[in-house]
Amino acid sequence: MKIVLASNNAGKLAELQTLLAPLNMTLVRQSELNIPEAAEPFKTFLENALAKARHAAQLSGMPALADDAGLCVDAFGGQPGVDTAYYATRFGYPKGDDTNVSALLEQMQGITNRRAAMVSTLVAVRSADDPEPLIAVGRVVVQITPERRGTNGFGFDPVMLLPEFGKTFAELPPEVKNAYSHRGRAAQAMLALMCERWLDSPAP
């Protein structure tokens, strides 16, 4: 089965392709089908993910999977949330993973409450008008480190410390990260939902 991934993020594609491999599904980035990015005007991960999934399904005529994820920092009242991808632009930086990390470390200077959550909301639809979208949420609580650590992963991985390992996601092997990350947890839940609702088979 081919599913359109409503994202142009190569990191997300690689992670989700690996996580959903047991279903023998092939994820196709929407850019490969010349599908433009959907508008994301909403304030919650769920609403934005649903909008992206329906948009990709509408323009491709295929099932679609969308992920809306972000960083929710306790000291910032849950921000940047759905605006995580553009976080650096608030402070005069260009958009990008590295600049996001730089901006976060600067804004966290002098703050002792380093607790945050990485949240991933996956939504899958069989068609643009699917009345029963599949919704899976993954959440992991982390501590924001004062400096970058590790070279694996992408996004905020170098400053997201997983307390049970004492390491950032960027210091963990990909298979360990995928097992414990917010996207990994959401993907495991989505895999089970797809097996139950779409394939009528038990999860592997």
Helices and strands as residue ranges (DSSP letters): E 2-5, H 10-19, G 21-23, E 26-29, G 30-33, H 45-60, E 64-73, G 74-76, G 81-91, H 97-107, E 115-125, E 134-144, G 157-159, E 160-162, E 167-168, G 169-171, H 174-180, H 182-193, I 194-198
